[in-house]
Amino acid sequence: MKRFLIIADKIIFIFVDNISAVMTFLIFAIITMMVLVRYIFKTSSFGFEELPTYFLMISIWLGAVICSRDPKEGQIKIDFFIGLVRKKPLLRAIIDVITSCFSVSCIGLYTYLSWNYVAFCYQTKQTTLALMVPMWILTGLTFIACAFLLIYEIAILVKAAFRIRELREGRKAA
């Protein structure tokens, strides 16, 4: 199982890394094209203004996935509480589990809602205003990033729970 998770992590990271690079390049290329069209040719860029906004939104979610890859940190960390319990590792591990549960709950709810929005966009055939790009494609990439983020946050929660178990067993042995 551990080997499967390592392979899945590599595949997810390659996907996220490549899509992030493509999104960043497209943002740069579209904005450059918009500037050139506007100032050199004195005309509009025919609706391309909306794409960098969507690509930036997707890039931010993909960046959150990359941040969640670190199992020691995760997305939510309350330094104030951790500072108070620095010398009490079991209490710190319990706080980590509580914050991880909160994080998994929130991200799970958002993932569910984003899936519903993707389905709604697909069913109603919504498109972007200018270029008529199907919205389900753009929101679908956000949903995929949310799903990856949820996977990593669940992994962080499981590791935090095992940390409590290890600390409790260590106390019993001592």
Residue, then its C-alpha position, 0 to 999 in steps of 0.5 A: m500500500k505504501r508503494f502505491l501511495i508513493i507512486a500515486d504521489k509522483i503521478i499527482f505531482i507530475f500532473v500538478d507540476n506540468i499543469s501549473a507550468v502550462m497555466t503560468f505560461l498561458i497567463f504570460a502569453i495571453i497577457t503579452m498578446m493582450v498588451l501587444v494587440r492593445y498598444i500596437f494594433k489599437t484594438s481589443s484582444f477579442g475576449f481573451e481577457e477572461l482566460p488569465t483570471y481562470f488560469l490564475m484561479i486554477s494555478i492557485w489551487l494547484g499551488a495549494v496541492i503542492c503546499s499540502r504535499d509536505p506531511k509535516e505542515g499541511q495547510i492549517k497550522i496554529d503557531f500560537f497553540i503549538g508554542l504553548v504545548r511545545k514541551k508536551p508532544l502528545l498534546r501537540a499531536i492531538i492539536d494536529v489531529i483536531t486541525s487536520c480534521f477541521s481541514v479535511s472537513c472543510i476541503g471535503l465539503y468544498t470538493y463536494l460543492s465544486w463537483n456539484y458546480v462542475a456537474f451543474c456547468y456541464q448540464t446547463k452548458q455554461t460557457t465563458l462570456a467572450l470565448m465560449v469555453p465550456m465552464w465545466i472544463l475550467t471548474g473541472l480543473t479546480f475540482i481535480a486540484c481540490a480532490f488532490l488537496l483532499i487526498y494529501e490532507i487525509a494523508i496528513l490526518v492519518k499520519a497525525a493520528f498514528r503519531i498520537r498512537e506512537l506517543r501513547e505506546g511510547r508512554k506505556a513502554a516508559 
